[in-house]
């Protein structure tokens, strides 16, 4: 007891000493911290960047260099009696995606020799701009070249090797030079935006925390770990579609919002760090873009050009399902922006909005600590990150944010705070915006209206005065539905008069098959369940344990109803083709809130038992740690798939560029990837899967619903004989199972893209 008393006395003295530190001394400490961060930043920004090395003497080339997207013109590994090597073709390149976001200048190091035969001059180019010309010798030499700065609109670092082709006896390949390795190294530089941003931003975070009532040590506990995280990320940063300064600004913006919506210092710090994880997820893991987003960009492009909201000028087919998102893309184009950059940037912003709004809503429903559990699940959901901060490019994250905002406003109306009818009217407006973003918004309206009616009727008292209450309930329902109809009915009228259909063309192209789609939908739903913990999802129902009737009358009933009906809908339509279970992404925040609610109920029950009181916090910490790490690591199994999809998009861009550069004004192209080729080509494009083609979308296919969603419709004879495209890339041989008509009407040509890549196309005979 005496030792315990002495320990407590020492603790009290330390506390009094700490609390007696003058306020001005704390401010001096933070100024010193900021200066230290600035000095450390100077050291960090002048670091020597890790090289991007391509070892051509290995049987398997490093996975960061994909043979389909980042390499071209390198033959298979060969051996002689002395060393392994690879021949290049007469034109070859190696590409470092988004490299100029990491450093403004690069030095390329190439180890090469002429090989056998008489050498030809070798020209080195950087992003298609000549850098140097040399004549290789018959022994290996190392060539070091300073590459030019980034050209406008291209952040990829590309080194090209060009020479006159040679052939050797018995080898008909066009040969260039013999290579062993290539290295791209960013030059040390001072990132002035990042260097200036960090101390100023931390000063603002410090001031905001102090203004919100944080003590000096609490403000320090927020700024120091956040600063360490950002500096560490900068020290080990890799190239990504957004620059470090942009991602750091997003992270610090999320931290600033956390100062406003959270009261406890631990919650503010946790949200700031989770926001940093989300902001930099596209740098920590691989990024990607769906080709389908370029379909929306194509519609926006034609709208801005004065051709109307069409895919091909003169063809009114509604081949998109994201009107609001397409309008935002059109606004970006109208203002002279790049929609590709905008979609990466907005993905980060929408993901951060989901994180912060999830915490804000859960804190009001569950309390701050359990709200952090929900926020943790959102920040570590790779499904959500794949379709927001890591790219994807589609409207998924915007729709998810609108859905969650709708839930927050509607639950506020049910709790009777403020003007209920105003809250319901805002809910109706948000549901309308959600419907303009995704057609499923109409389903959300039906779920919400049903719940509001059932929720109100369950509380109706049939004694005197019931009539007045019934009128009030109906008025509330009108406040919900009225604003929705005011926005959606004119849109539907315009859409029908403009396109001639009540439903988007994509509905006819994707939906069908009846019961055959159910196995695909069930497998899709099980895949999402696995990403969210599999059997652990049963915790979402644990909040019903104490009083299930009362729980269903609370906010839990609405969220469970929404999740249940929405899941049945996803199963019925057969899910989606994209990895990461895109259709379920809008539900991640709601699942996270119910998961945290169920876990809280289990913990409360366990803590009520003395035998479990000590071990329960440890078990919860272990569970959440393992759960989060599993969620973050599960991306490895699908990264190679999304990487391949991303590389296809940029290959399609090269085809589109070729159309823009070489095709005549009346020439057209038929494709399966209907996005990037059409957007960059700006020529009439026939979508052979029917997403933007009225006829193909309505073709009746046998076994519809059993194949990949959105890839089941086809009509090769219609494409060849009625649409009569000028060109068809020779990339989708499986589409023309019988090539008799194809060969009768087309012949093969080889084109060379802007990047020097050779591609084979079918060209229509005159």
Long-range contacts (C-beta under 8 A, 24 or more apart in sequence): 18-217, 21-216, 23-216, 26-216, 26-217, 26-219, 26-220, 27-216, 29-216, 29-220, 30-203, 30-206, 30-216, 30-219, 30-220, 30-223, 33-202, 33-220, 33-223, 33-224, 33-227, 34-199, 34-202, 34-203, 34-206, 35-199, 37-198, 37-199, 37-202, 37-227, 37-231, 38-195, 38-198, 38-199, 40-231, 41-194, 41-195, 41-198, 41-199, 41-231, 41-234, 42-190, 42-195, 44-231, 44-234, 44-235, 45-189, 45-190, 45-191, 45-194, 45-195, 45-234, 46-188, 46-189, 46-190, 47-188, 47-235, 48-185, 48-188, 49-102, 49-103, 49-185, 49-186, 49-187, 49-188, 51-183, 51-184, 51-185, 52-96, 52-99, 52-157, 52-183, 52-184, 52-185, 53-181, 53-182, 53-183, 54-94, 54-181, 54-182, 54-183, 55-180, 55-181, 56-85, 56-86, 56-179, 56-180, 56-181, 56-182, 57-83, 57-84, 57-85, 57-86, 57-180, 57-181, 63-640, 65-94, 66-643, 66-644, 66-647, 68-644, 68-647, 68-648, 68-651, 69-95, 69-97, 69-646, 69-647, 69-650, 69-651, 70-94, 70-95, 70-96, 70-97, 70-647, 71-95, 72-755, 72-756, 72-757, 73-161, 73-176, 73-756, 74-179, 75-173, 83-180, 84-180, 85-178, 85-179, 85-180, 86-178, 86-179, 86-180, 87-115, 87-173, 87-175, 87-176, 87-177, 87-178, 87-179, 88-161, 88-175, 88-176, 88-177, 88-178, 88-179, 89-165, 89-173, 89-174, 89-175, 89-176, 90-162, 90-163, 90-164, 90-165, 90-166, 90-174, 90-175, 90-176, 91-160, 91-161, 91-162, 91-176, 91-756, 92-160, 92-161, 92-176, 93-158, 93-159, 93-160, 93-161, 93-755, 93-756, 94-158, 94-159, 94-182, 94-184, 95-156, 95-157, 95-158, 95-159, 96-156, 96-157, 96-158, 96-184, 96-239, 97-156, 97-239, 98-155, 98-156, 98-239, 98-240, 98-241, 99-155, 99-156, 99-157, 99-184, 99-186, 99-239, 100-149, 100-150, 100-154, 100-155, 100-156, 100-157, 101-155, 101-239, 101-240, 101-241, 101-242, 101-243, 101-244, 102-186, 102-237, 102-238, 102-239, 102-244, 103-186, 103-187, 103-189, 104-149, 104-150, 104-187, 104-189, 105-146, 105-147, 105-149, 105-186, 105-187, 105-189, 106-146, 106-147, 106-157, 106-184, 106-185, 106-186, 106-187, 107-144, 107-145, 107-146, 107-147, 107-184, 107-185, 107-187, 108-144, 108-145, 108-147, 108-159, 108-182, 108-183, 108-184, 108-185, 109-142, 109-143, 109-144, 109-145, 109-182, 109-183, 109-185, 110-142, 110-143, 110-145, 110-159, 110-161, 110-179, 110-181, 110-182, 110-183, 111-140, 111-141, 111-142, 111-143, 111-179, 111-180, 111-181, 111-182, 112-136, 112-140, 112-141, 112-143, 112-161, 112-177, 112-178, 112-179, 112-180, 113-137, 113-138, 113-139, 113-140, 113-141, 113-177, 113-178, 114-138, 114-177, 114-178, 115-175, 115-177, 115-178, 116-168, 117-166, 117-168, 118-166, 119-177, 120-163, 120-164, 120-166, 121-163, 121-164, 122-161, 122-162, 122-163, 122-176, 122-177, 123-161, 123-162, 123-163, 124-159, 124-160, 124-161, 125-159, 125-160, 125-161, 125-162, 126-157, 126-158, 126-159, 126-160, 127-151, 127-154, 127-156, 127-157, 127-158, 128-158, 128-160, 128-754, 128-755, 128-756, 136-177, 140-180, 147-184, 153-338, 155-239, 155-241, 157-184, 158-755, 159-184, 160-756, 162-756, 191-234, 191-244, 191-245, 193-243, 193-245, 194-234, 194-244, 194-245, 194-248, 197-245, 197-248, 197-249, 197-252, 198-227, 198-230, 198-231, 198-248, 201-248, 201-249, 201-252, 202-226, 202-227, 202-252, 204-252, 204-256, 205-252, 205-255, 205-256, 205-259, 208-256, 208-259, 208-260, 209-259, 209-265, 209-268, 212-259, 212-260, 212-263, 213-263, 214-259, 214-265, 214-268, 218-265, 219-265, 221-265, 221-269, 222-255, 222-259, 222-265, 222-268, 222-269, 222-272, 225-269, 225-273, 226-251, 226-252, 226-255, 226-269, 226-272, 226-273, 226-276, 229-273, 229-276, 230-276, 233-276, 233-280, 233-283, 237-283, 238-283, 239-283, 240-282, 240-283, 240-287, 241-282, 241-287, 241-341, 241-344, 241-391, 242-282, 242-283, 242-341, 242-344, 242-345, 242-348, 244-283, 246-345, 247-279, 247-280, 247-282, 247-283, 247-348, 248-279, 250-275, 250-279, 250-348, 250-349, 250-352, 251-275, 251-276, 251-279, 251-280, 253-352, 254-278, 254-279, 254-352, 254-355, 254-356, 257-356, 258-356, 258-359, 261-356, 261-359, 261-360, 261-363, 262-359, 262-363, 262-368, 263-368, 264-368, 267-359, 267-363, 267-368, 267-369, 267-371, 267-372, 270-372, 270-375, 270-376, 271-355, 271-356, 271-359, 271-372, 271-375, 274-355, 274-375, 274-376, 274-379, 275-352, 275-355, 275-356, 275-379, 277-379, 277-380, 278-348, 278-351, 278-352, 278-355, 278-379, 278-385, 278-389, 279-348, 279-352, 279-389, 281-351, 281-385, 281-389, 281-390, 282-344, 282-348, 282-389, 282-390, 282-391, 285-385, 285-390, 285-635, 285-639, 286-390, 286-639, 286-642, 286-643, 286-646, 287-344, 287-390, 287-391, 287-646, 288-386, 288-390, 288-391, 288-392, 288-642, 288-643, 288-645, 288-646, 288-649, 289-340, 289-343, 289-344, 289-391, 289-392, 289-393, 289-646, 289-649, 290-392, 290-393, 290-394, 290-578, 290-645, 290-649, 290-675, 291-645, 291-648, 291-649, 291-652, 291-673, 291-674, 291-675, 291-676, 292-393, 292-394, 292-674, 292-675, 292-691, 293-343, 293-392, 293-393, 293-394, 293-675, 294-649, 294-652, 294-675, 294-676, 294-678, 294-679, 294-680, 295-319, 295-320, 295-674, 295-675, 295-678, 295-679, 295-691, 295-692, 296-320, 296-322, 296-325, 296-326, 296-329, 296-394, 296-395, 297-329, 297-333, 297-339, 297-340, 297-675, 297-679, 298-675, 298-678, 298-679, 298-685, 299-326, 299-330, 300-326, 300-327, 300-329, 300-330, 300-332, 300-333, 300-339, 301-333, 301-679, 301-682, 303-330, 304-330, 304-333, 304-334, 309-498, 311-674, 311-678, 311-685, 311-687, 311-692, 312-684, 312-685, 312-692, 313-684, 315-694, 316-498, 316-499, 316-500, 317-499, 317-505, 317-692, 317-693, 317-694, 318-495, 318-499, 318-501, 318-504, 318-505, 318-506, 319-504, 319-505, 319-506, 319-674, 319-687, 319-691, 319-692, 319-693, 320-504, 320-506, 321-438, 321-439, 321-504, 321-506, 321-507, 322-394, 322-395, 322-399, 322-437, 322-438, 323-436, 323-437, 323-491, 324-395, 324-398, 324-433, 324-436, 324-437, 325-394, 325-395, 325-398, 325-437, 340-393, 343-391, 343-393, 344-391, 344-393, 346-397, 346-398, 347-387, 347-388, 347-389, 347-390, 347-391, 347-392, 347-393, 347-397, 348-388, 348-389, 350-388, 350-397, 350-398, 350-400, 350-401, 351-384, 351-385, 351-388, 351-389, 351-397, 352-389, 353-401, 354-378, 354-384, 354-388, 354-397, 354-400, 354-401, 354-404, 354-588, 354-589, 355-379, 357-401, 357-404, 357-405, 357-408, 357-589, 358-404, 358-589, 358-592, 358-593, 360-408, 361-404, 361-407, 361-408, 361-411, 361-589, 361-593, 362-592, 362-593, 362-596, 365-411, 365-555, 365-593, 365-597, 366-593, 366-596, 366-597, 366-600, 367-600, 370-596, 370-597, 370-599, 370-600, 371-596, 373-592, 373-595, 373-596, 373-599, 373-600, 373-624, 374-589, 374-592, 374-593, 374-595, 374-596, 375-592, 376-624, 376-628, 377-532, 377-588, 377-591, 377-592, 377-595, 377-596, 377-627, 377-628, 377-631, 378-588, 378-589, 378-592, 380-627, 380-628, 380-631, 380-632, 381-531, 381-532, 381-588, 381-592, 381-631, 382-531, 382-580, 382-631, 382-632, 382-634, 382-635, 383-528, 383-531, 383-580, 383-581, 383-582, 383-584, 383-585, 383-588, 384-585, 384-588, 385-635, 386-579, 386-580, 386-635, 386-638, 386-642, 387-578, 387-580, 387-582, 387-585, 388-585, 391-646, 392-578, 392-580, 392-582, 394-582, 395-437, 395-438, 396-582, 396-585, 396-586, 397-585, 398-437, 399-434, 399-437, 399-438, 399-440, 399-441, 399-586, 400-585, 400-586, 400-588, 400-589, 402-430, 402-433, 402-434, 402-437, 402-441, 403-434, 403-444, 403-586, 404-586, 404-589, 404-590, 405-430, 406-430, 406-431, 406-434, 406-444, 406-448, 407-558, 407-559, 407-562, 407-590, 410-448, 410-452, 410-558, 411-555, 411-558, 413-476, 414-452, 414-455, 414-555, 414-558, 415-555, 420-476, 421-475, 421-476, 421-479, 422-479, 424-452, 424-476, 424-479, 424-480, 425-479, 425-480, 425-482, 425-483, 426-483, 427-480, 428-479, 428-480, 428-481, 428-482, 428-483, 428-484, 429-483, 429-484, 429-487, 431-484, 432-483, 432-484, 432-486, 432-487, 432-488, 433-487, 435-484, 435-488, 436-487, 436-488, 436-491, 439-503, 439-504, 439-507, 440-566, 440-569, 442-488, 443-565, 443-566, 443-569, 444-562, 445-481, 445-484, 447-561, 447-562, 447-565, 447-566, 448-480, 448-558, 448-562, 449-477, 449-480, 449-481, 450-561, 451-557, 451-558, 451-561, 451-562, 452-476, 452-477, 452-480, 453-477, 455-553, 455-557, 455-558, 458-553, 505-690, 505-691, 505-692, 505-693, 505-694, 505-697, 506-691, 506-697, 506-710, 508-690, 508-697, 508-698, 509-689, 509-690, 509-691, 509-696, 509-697, 509-710, 509-713, 510-573, 510-691, 510-709, 510-710, 511-573, 511-574, 512-701, 512-704, 512-705, 512-712, 513-574, 513-703, 513-704, 513-705, 513-706, 514-705, 515-705, 516-703, 516-704, 516-705, 516-706, 517-572, 517-573, 517-574, 517-705, 517-706, 518-571, 518-572, 518-574, 520-574, 520-575, 520-705, 520-706, 520-709, 521-570, 521-571, 521-572, 521-573, 521-574, 521-575, 522-571, 523-575, 524-570, 524-571, 524-574, 524-575, 524-576, 524-581, 524-583, 525-567, 525-570, 525-571, 525-575, 525-584, 527-581, 528-581, 528-584, 531-581, 531-631, 531-634, 532-588, 532-591, 532-595, 532-631, 533-595, 533-627, 533-630, 536-595, 536-627, 537-591, 537-595, 538-598, 539-594, 539-595, 539-598, 539-599, 539-602, 540-591, 540-594, 540-595, 540-597, 540-598, 541-594, 541-598, 542-597, 542-598, 542-599, 542-601, 542-602, 543-594, 543-597, 543-598, 543-600, 543-601, 545-601, 545-605, 546-601, 556-594, 556-597, 559-590, 559-593, 559-594, 560-594, 562-587, 562-590, 563-587, 563-590, 563-591, 563-594, 573-709, 574-705, 574-709, 575-709, 576-709, 576-710, 577-708, 577-709, 577-710, 577-711, 579-638, 579-641, 579-642, 580-638, 580-642, 648-673, 649-673, 649-675, 649-676, 650-676, 651-757, 652-676, 652-677, 652-680, 653-677, 653-680, 654-753, 654-754, 654-755, 654-757, 654-759, 655-681, 655-729, 655-753, 655-759, 656-680, 656-681, 656-682, 657-681, 657-753, 657-754, 658-751, 658-752, 658-753, 658-754, 658-759, 659-683, 659-727, 661-754, 662-751, 663-726, 663-727, 664-726, 667-726, 667-727, 668-723, 668-724, 668-725, 668-726, 668-727, 669-725, 669-726, 669-727, 669-728, 669-729, 670-719, 670-723, 670-725, 670-727, 670-728, 671-728, 671-729, 672-711, 672-731, 672-732, 672-735, 677-729, 686-719, 686-723, 686-725, 688-714, 688-716, 688-719, 688-732, 688-735, 689-713, 689-714, 690-714, 690-715, 693-723, 695-722, 716-741, 716-742, 717-741, 720-745, 720-746, 724-764, 725-764, 726-763, 726-764, 727-761, 727-762, 727-763, 727-764, 728-761, 728-762, 729-759, 729-760, 729-761, 729-762, 730-759, 730-760, 730-761, 730-762
